[in-house]
Amino acid sequence: METFLIKTVQLLLSLSILVIVHEFGHFIFARMFKVRVEKFYLFFDPWFSLFKFKPKNSHTEYGIGWLPFGGYVKIAGMIDESMDREQMQQPPKPWEFRSKPAWQRLLIMVAGVVFNFILAIFIYSMIAYTWGTSYIPFKNAYAGMEYCQSAKEIGFQDGDIPLSADGIELEFMSSETLQKIAEAKEVSVLRDNDTLAIAIPENFMLRLIDKEELFAMYRIPPVVYEVADNMGAQRAGLQKGDRIEAIDSIKTPALSEMQKLLATKPNTAVTVDFLRAGELKTTTVMTDSAGNLGILVAPLSESYVTVTEHYGFWESFPKGIELGVSKLTSYVNSMKYVFTKEGAQSLGGFGAIGSIFPDTWNWEAFWSMTAFLSVILAFMNILPIPALDGGHVLFLLYEVITRRKPNDKFMEYAQIAGMMFLLLLLIYANGNDIFRFFFK
């Protein structure tokens, strides 16, 4: 229950920040062009709101709705989700959206998307400035990677170290690296000091999506981090930093392989070969009833040499731009999978988004996730779908090119159709969450 609450609070806080910044973009540009904003709301407020106030001499009512599905600004003289038909039937007023030149209306509509992308870049910059960027280069991961079943079926083996995809060097594991591998024709790997080429089938990413498999993760080498009191490892003299090479002469390059082997040897005296300060040693360890040696294995950051790049305040902004553009490019490239059977089945709603946040509060992880969601929100909102910013932009571009405004009735019907489409999409995505929760 505590984990659920932590994830929920993180999700609500993250989405609230993104919605406020997005709507502020629309708000500030509307006010810049002297367009009245009648409402500025976090969350939606059908029938009633949780909180609202209207400053003296202001035309804008600020509030918090009870339906946490986003937020909005109600701009005077605009056909939007408020569907204010009565206002639109009145003669245009100078302060209304519809009375302004097309280029001003266009800037008002794209401002929300622009502000979200700027926010993502700013957050990534501050992450780089505060924590730096840390990663484990493939070349430092001497135990290699551990692969999913789909990867093994096309030729990958546990322990392979990725080198390049279609000739492009691969540095470390990330979503961008996965995309390069999945969309390549050939991937080179290092296996037992030999370089091998693995052919990647065209539908490989769809296979991963369909089976909900994680392509690969860094292998955890069995390096001793702590020794438990009064257990076999302590009695046998194992120490922090010892790297276990074999159990009963069977090589154990990864923690998973060592655990699998030891599970077959409960209450048994096993021979352990290990490296200490570069020297191979051997000892005998008595396992417990579950086959445990009595050690805590070192985390990846202790086992492999991790590269951490630090940035000064001004240096962090180019890095933020680089990360923002990289995440946006990767996300846009992955959108083609949404329009497949496997991709549609993988769509998730608020439950899927919330599950990505960590179980415990971690500011670096929270801000990193918030930045990525800001990139997603920016891209999704610019899609040319009525009821989204991109739909309004599409009609405004039509007006700029043809010098003719779309009919108000057509705009109204388009808005309704777009809202219905988004509602059905929301129901479908969250329905997938419910199905996965109960049936998978």
C-alpha positions as CSV (number, residue, x, y, z in Angstrom):
1,M,0.0,0.0,0.0
2,E,2.9,2.4,0.8
3,T,4.5,1.7,-2.5
4,F,1.2,2.4,-4.3
5,L,0.8,5.7,-2.5
6,I,4.4,6.8,-3.3
7,K,3.9,6.0,-6.9
8,T,0.5,7.8,-7.0
9,V,1.9,11.0,-5.4
10,Q,4.8,11.0,-7.8
11,L,2.5,10.6,-10.8
12,L,0.1,13.3,-9.6
13,L,2.9,15.8,-8.8
14,S,4.6,15.1,-12.1
15,L,1.5,15.5,-14.2
16,S,0.4,18.6,-12.3
17,I,3.8,20.3,-13.0
18,L,3.5,19.4,-16.7
19,V,-0.1,20.5,-17.0
20,I,0.5,23.9,-15.3
21,V,3.5,24.6,-17.5
22,H,1.7,23.6,-20.7
23,E,-1.4,25.7,-19.9
24,F,0.8,28.6,-18.8
25,G,2.3,28.6,-22.2
26,H,-1.1,29.1,-23.8
27,F,-2.0,31.7,-21.0
28,I,1.1,33.9,-21.3
29,F,0.9,34.1,-25.1
30,A,-2.8,34.8,-25.0
31,R,-2.2,37.7,-22.6
32,M,0.7,38.9,-24.7
33,F,-1.7,39.3,-27.6
34,K,-4.4,40.8,-25.3
35,V,-6.7,37.8,-25.5
36,R,-8.8,37.2,-22.4
37,V,-8.3,34.0,-20.6
38,E,-11.5,33.2,-18.7
39,K,-10.3,30.1,-16.8
40,F,-7.0,28.6,-15.8
41,Y,-7.6,25.2,-14.2
42,L,-5.4,22.3,-13.0
43,F,-7.6,19.2,-13.6
44,F,-11.1,19.3,-15.0
45,D,-14.1,20.8,-13.2
46,P,-17.4,19.4,-14.6
47,W,-20.3,20.5,-12.4
48,F,-18.0,21.7,-9.6
49,S,-14.4,22.5,-8.6
50,L,-12.4,21.8,-5.4
51,F,-11.0,25.3,-5.3
52,K,-11.3,28.5,-7.3
53,F,-10.6,32.2,-6.9
54,K,-10.7,35.3,-9.2
55,P,-8.3,38.2,-8.4
56,K,-9.8,41.6,-8.3
57,N,-9.8,43.4,-11.7
58,S,-8.9,40.1,-13.4
59,H,-10.8,38.4,-16.1
60,T,-9.3,35.0,-15.2
61,E,-10.7,32.5,-12.7
62,Y,-8.0,30.2,-11.3
63,G,-8.9,26.8,-9.8
64,I,-8.4,23.1,-9.2
65,G,-10.9,20.6,-10.6
66,W,-11.9,17.3,-9.1
67,L,-11.2,15.1,-12.2
68,P,-7.4,14.6,-12.4
69,F,-7.1,14.0,-16.2
70,G,-5.2,17.1,-17.1
71,G,-6.2,20.8,-17.1
72,Y,-7.1,23.6,-19.4
73,V,-7.3,27.3,-20.0
74,K,-10.5,28.7,-21.4
75,I,-9.6,31.3,-23.9
76,A,-12.4,33.8,-24.9
77,G,-13.7,33.3,-28.4
78,M,-12.2,29.9,-29.1
79,I,-13.9,26.6,-29.8
80,D,-12.3,24.3,-27.3
81,E,-13.2,21.6,-24.8
82,S,-15.5,24.0,-22.9
83,M,-17.9,23.9,-26.0
84,D,-19.2,27.4,-25.1
85,R,-21.7,27.7,-28.0
86,E,-23.4,30.8,-26.5
87,Q,-20.2,32.8,-26.6
88,M,-19.5,31.8,-30.2
89,Q,-22.9,32.9,-31.4
90,Q,-22.2,36.5,-30.2
91,P,-20.5,39.0,-32.4
92,P,-16.6,38.8,-32.1
93,K,-15.1,41.0,-29.5
94,P,-11.7,42.7,-29.8
95,W,-10.3,40.7,-26.9
96,E,-11.3,37.3,-28.3
97,F,-9.1,34.7,-29.8
98,R,-11.2,34.6,-33.0
99,S,-10.6,38.3,-33.6
100,K,-6.8,38.0,-33.7
101,P,-4.6,37.5,-36.8
102,A,-4.0,33.9,-37.7
103,W,-0.3,34.1,-36.8
104,Q,-1.1,35.2,-33.3
105,R,-3.6,32.4,-32.8
106,L,-1.0,30.0,-34.2
107,L,1.6,31.1,-31.6
108,I,-1.0,30.9,-28.8
109,M,-1.7,27.3,-29.8
110,V,1.9,26.0,-30.2
111,A,3.0,27.8,-27.0
112,G,1.9,24.9,-24.7
113,V,3.9,22.4,-26.7
114,V,7.0,24.6,-26.8
115,F,6.8,25.3,-23.0
116,N,6.7,21.5,-22.3
117,F,9.7,20.9,-24.5
118,I,11.6,23.8,-22.9
119,L,10.7,22.4,-19.5
120,A,12.1,19.0,-20.5
121,I,15.3,20.6,-21.6
122,F,15.6,22.7,-18.4
123,I,15.0,19.6,-16.2
124,Y,17.5,17.5,-18.1
125,S,20.0,20.4,-17.7
126,M,19.4,20.6,-14.0
127,I,19.8,16.9,-13.6
128,A,23.1,17.1,-15.4
129,Y,24.2,20.0,-13.2
130,T,23.1,18.4,-9.9
131,W,23.9,14.7,-10.4
132,G,25.8,14.6,-13.7
133,T,25.2,11.7,-16.0
134,S,26.3,8.2,-15.1
135,Y,26.5,5.1,-17.2
136,I,28.3,1.8,-17.5
137,P,30.1,1.5,-20.9
138,F,29.7,-1.8,-22.5
139,K,33.5,-2.1,-22.6
140,N,33.6,-2.0,-18.8
141,A,31.0,-4.6,-18.4
142,Y,33.4,-7.6,-18.4
143,A,30.7,-10.1,-17.6
144,G,28.6,-9.0,-20.6
145,M,24.8,-8.8,-20.8
146,E,22.0,-11.1,-19.9
147,Y,19.5,-11.5,-22.7
148,C,15.8,-12.3,-23.0
149,Q,14.5,-15.4,-24.7
150,S,13.6,-13.6,-28.0
151,A,17.2,-12.2,-28.2
152,K,18.6,-15.7,-27.6
153,E,16.4,-17.1,-30.4
154,I,18.0,-14.8,-33.0
155,G,21.6,-15.6,-31.9
156,F,22.5,-13.6,-28.8
157,Q,24.1,-15.4,-25.8
158,D,24.4,-14.4,-22.2
159,G,27.8,-12.8,-21.8
160,D,27.8,-11.1,-25.3
161,I,29.0,-7.5,-25.2
162,P,27.3,-5.3,-27.9
163,L,29.8,-3.4,-30.0
164,S,28.0,-1.8,-32.9
165,A,24.7,-1.7,-34.8
166,D,25.1,-1.4,-38.6
167,G,28.5,-0.1,-38.0
168,I,27.5,2.6,-35.5
169,E,29.3,2.1,-32.1
170,L,27.1,1.3,-29.1
171,E,28.3,2.9,-25.9
172,F,26.0,1.8,-23.1
173,M,22.5,0.3,-22.5
174,S,19.6,2.7,-22.9
175,S,16.2,3.0,-24.7
176,E,18.0,4.7,-27.6
177,T,20.6,1.9,-27.8
178,L,17.8,-0.7,-27.8
179,Q,16.1,1.1,-30.7
180,K,19.4,1.1,-32.7
181,I,19.8,-2.6,-32.1
182,A,16.2,-3.5,-32.9
183,E,16.1,-1.5,-36.1
184,A,19.6,-2.6,-37.3
185,K,20.2,-5.3,-39.9
186,E,23.3,-6.5,-38.1
187,V,24.7,-6.2,-34.7
188,S,28.3,-7.0,-33.8
189,V,29.1,-8.5,-30.4
190,L,32.2,-9.6,-28.5
191,R,31.9,-13.2,-27.4
192,D,34.9,-15.0,-25.7
193,N,37.3,-12.5,-27.3
194,D,35.8,-13.1,-30.8
195,T,33.8,-10.5,-32.7
196,L,30.6,-12.0,-34.2
197,A,27.8,-10.6,-36.3
198,I,24.1,-11.3,-35.4
199,A,21.4,-10.7,-38.0
200,I,18.4,-8.8,-36.7
201,P,15.0,-9.7,-38.2
202,E,12.7,-6.8,-39.3
203,N,10.0,-7.5,-36.7
204,F,12.3,-7.9,-33.8
205,M,11.0,-4.9,-31.8
206,L,7.4,-6.1,-32.4
207,R,8.5,-9.5,-31.0
208,L,9.8,-7.8,-27.8
209,I,6.7,-5.7,-27.4
210,D,4.4,-8.7,-28.0
211,K,6.2,-10.8,-25.4
212,E,6.7,-7.9,-23.0
213,E,10.4,-8.8,-22.8
214,L,13.3,-6.6,-21.6
215,F,15.9,-7.1,-24.4
216,A,19.0,-7.2,-22.1
217,M,20.4,-6.1,-18.8
218,Y,23.9,-5.9,-17.4
219,R,25.0,-9.2,-16.0
220,I,25.7,-8.9,-12.2
221,P,29.1,-10.6,-11.5
222,P,29.3,-12.5,-8.2
223,V,31.6,-10.0,-6.4
224,V,31.4,-10.2,-2.6
225,Y,30.1,-7.0,-1.1
226,E,29.3,-8.1,2.5
227,V,29.8,-11.4,4.3
228,A,27.0,-12.6,6.7
229,D,28.0,-13.5,10.3
230,N,28.2,-17.1,11.2
231,M,27.6,-18.5,7.7
232,G,29.7,-20.6,5.4
233,A,31.4,-17.7,3.5
234,Q,32.6,-16.0,6.7
235,R,33.9,-19.3,8.1
236,A,35.7,-20.0,4.8
237,G,37.4,-16.6,4.8
238,L,35.7,-14.9,1.9
239,Q,36.1,-11.1,2.0
240,K,34.7,-8.0,0.4
241,G,36.0,-7.6,-3.2
242,D,36.5,-11.4,-3.8
243,R,35.1,-12.3,-7.2
244,I,33.7,-15.8,-7.4
245,E,34.8,-17.5,-10.6
246,A,33.5,-21.1,-10.2
247,I,31.6,-23.4,-7.9
248,D,32.8,-27.0,-7.9
249,S,34.8,-26.2,-11.1
250,I,31.7,-25.0,-12.9
251,K,32.2,-21.4,-14.1
252,T,29.8,-18.8,-12.6
253,P,30.4,-15.5,-14.5
254,A,27.0,-14.1,-13.4
255,L,25.0,-14.0,-10.1
256,S,22.0,-15.6,-11.8
257,E,24.1,-18.6,-12.9
258,M,25.7,-19.0,-9.4
259,Q,22.3,-18.9,-7.7
260,K,20.9,-21.4,-10.1
261,L,23.8,-23.8,-9.4
262,L,23.8,-23.3,-5.6
263,A,20.0,-24.0,-5.4
264,T,20.9,-27.6,-6.3
265,K,23.4,-27.8,-3.4
266,P,21.7,-27.2,-0.1
267,N,23.7,-28.1,3.1
268,T,26.7,-29.0,0.9
269,A,30.4,-28.3,1.2
270,V,31.2,-26.7,-2.2
271,T,34.5,-25.7,-3.7
272,V,34.7,-22.0,-4.5
273,D,37.3,-20.6,-6.9
274,F,37.6,-16.8,-6.5
275,L,39.9,-13.9,-7.5
276,R,41.4,-11.7,-4.8
277,A,43.7,-8.9,-5.9
278,G,44.2,-10.6,-9.3
279,E,45.2,-13.9,-7.7
280,L,43.1,-17.1,-8.1
281,K,42.3,-18.8,-4.8
282,T,40.3,-21.8,-3.7
283,T,38.3,-22.5,-0.6
284,T,35.5,-24.7,0.7
285,V,32.2,-23.2,1.8
286,M,29.3,-24.9,3.5
287,T,25.9,-23.8,2.1
288,D,22.8,-23.4,4.2
289,S,19.5,-25.2,3.7
290,A,18.6,-23.0,0.7
291,G,22.0,-23.3,-0.9
292,N,23.2,-19.8,0.1
293,L,26.9,-19.1,0.8
294,G,26.1,-16.2,3.1
295,I,27.2,-13.3,1.0
296,L,25.7,-10.1,-0.3
297,V,26.8,-9.4,-3.9
298,A,28.1,-5.9,-4.9
299,P,25.8,-3.6,-6.9
300,L,26.7,-2.9,-10.5
301,S,28.2,0.4,-9.6
302,E,30.7,-1.4,-7.4
303,S,31.4,-4.2,-9.8
304,Y,32.0,-2.2,-13.0
305,V,33.8,1.0,-13.6
306,T,31.0,3.6,-13.9
307,V,31.6,6.7,-16.0
308,T,30.1,9.9,-14.4
309,E,30.3,13.1,-16.3
310,H,29.9,16.3,-14.3
311,Y,28.8,19.6,-15.8
312,G,29.1,23.2,-14.6
313,F,26.0,25.4,-14.6
314,W,26.4,26.8,-18.1
315,E,27.8,23.5,-19.5
316,S,24.6,21.7,-18.3
317,F,22.3,23.5,-20.8
318,P,23.9,22.1,-24.0
319,K,23.7,18.6,-22.4
320,G,20.0,19.3,-21.5
321,I,19.3,20.2,-25.1
322,E,21.2,17.0,-26.3
323,L,19.2,14.8,-24.0
324,G,15.9,16.5,-24.8
325,V,16.4,16.1,-28.6
326,S,17.6,12.6,-28.2
327,K,14.5,11.5,-26.1
328,L,12.2,13.3,-28.5
329,T,13.8,11.7,-31.6
330,S,13.7,8.2,-30.0
331,Y,10.0,8.6,-28.9
332,V,9.0,9.8,-32.4
333,N,10.8,6.9,-34.0
334,S,9.0,4.5,-31.7
335,M,5.5,5.8,-32.5
336,K,5.4,3.6,-35.6
337,Y,5.0,0.6,-33.4
338,V,1.8,2.0,-31.8
339,F,0.0,1.4,-35.1
340,T,0.6,-2.3,-35.0
341,K,-1.4,-5.1,-33.2
342,E,1.4,-5.6,-30.7
343,G,1.9,-1.9,-30.1
344,A,-1.8,-1.3,-29.6
345,Q,-1.9,-4.1,-27.0
346,S,1.0,-2.6,-25.1
347,L,-0.6,0.9,-24.7
348,G,-1.1,1.8,-21.1
349,G,-2.9,4.5,-19.1
350,F,-2.2,6.1,-15.8
351,G,-1.4,2.8,-14.1
352,A,1.3,2.0,-16.7
353,I,2.8,5.5,-16.3
354,G,2.7,5.4,-12.5
355,S,4.4,2.0,-12.4
356,I,7.5,3.5,-14.1
357,F,8.2,5.7,-11.1
358,P,10.4,4.2,-8.4
359,D,9.0,2.4,-5.3
360,T,10.8,4.8,-3.0
361,W,11.1,8.6,-3.3
362,N,14.2,9.5,-5.4
363,W,14.4,13.1,-6.7
364,E,16.8,12.2,-9.6
365,A,14.4,9.5,-10.8
366,F,11.4,11.7,-10.3
367,W,12.8,14.6,-12.3
368,S,14.1,12.3,-15.0
369,M,10.7,10.7,-15.4
370,T,9.0,14.1,-15.4
371,A,11.3,15.4,-18.1
372,F,10.6,12.4,-20.3
373,L,6.8,12.8,-19.7
374,S,7.1,16.4,-20.7
375,V,8.7,15.3,-24.0
376,I,5.9,12.9,-24.5
377,L,3.2,15.5,-23.7
378,A,4.8,17.9,-26.1
379,F,4.8,15.4,-29.0
380,M,1.3,14.0,-28.3
381,N,-0.2,17.4,-28.1
382,I,1.2,18.5,-31.5
383,L,-0.4,15.5,-33.3
384,P,-3.0,16.8,-35.8
385,I,-6.0,15.5,-33.9
386,P,-9.0,17.8,-33.3
387,A,-9.3,18.7,-29.5
388,L,-5.4,18.6,-29.3
389,D,-3.2,21.6,-29.9
390,G,-2.1,20.0,-33.1
391,G,-5.6,19.9,-34.4
392,H,-6.0,23.7,-33.9
393,V,-2.6,24.2,-35.5
394,L,-3.7,22.2,-38.5
395,F,-6.8,24.3,-39.1
396,L,-4.8,27.5,-38.5
397,L,-2.3,26.5,-41.1
398,Y,-5.1,25.8,-43.5
399,E,-6.4,29.3,-42.8
400,V,-2.9,30.8,-43.3
401,I,-2.5,29.0,-46.6
402,T,-6.0,29.4,-48.1
403,R,-6.8,32.7,-46.3
404,R,-10.1,31.2,-45.4
405,K,-11.3,30.4,-41.9
406,P,-12.9,26.9,-41.4
407,N,-16.6,27.1,-40.7
408,D,-17.4,27.4,-37.0
409,K,-19.9,24.5,-37.2
410,F,-17.3,22.3,-38.8
411,M,-14.8,23.3,-36.1
412,E,-17.4,22.4,-33.5
413,Y,-18.1,19.0,-34.9
414,A,-14.3,18.4,-35.3
415,Q,-13.8,19.3,-31.7
416,I,-16.5,16.9,-30.6
417,A,-15.1,14.1,-32.8
418,G,-11.6,14.7,-31.4
419,M,-12.8,14.6,-27.8
420,M,-14.7,11.4,-28.4
421,F,-11.6,9.8,-30.0
422,L,-9.4,10.8,-27.1
423,L,-12.0,9.6,-24.6
424,L,-12.1,6.2,-26.3
425,L,-8.3,6.1,-26.4
426,L,-8.2,6.9,-22.7
427,I,-10.7,4.1,-21.9
428,Y,-8.8,1.6,-24.1
429,A,-5.4,2.5,-22.6
430,N,-6.6,2.3,-19.0
431,G,-8.6,-0.8,-19.9
432,N,-5.3,-2.4,-20.9
433,D,-3.9,-1.6,-17.5
434,I,-6.9,-3.3,-15.8
435,F,-6.6,-6.3,-18.0
436,R,-2.9,-6.7,-17.3
437,F,-3.4,-6.3,-13.6
438,F,-6.1,-9.0,-13.3
439,F,-5.1,-11.4,-16.1
440,K,-1.4,-11.3,-16.5
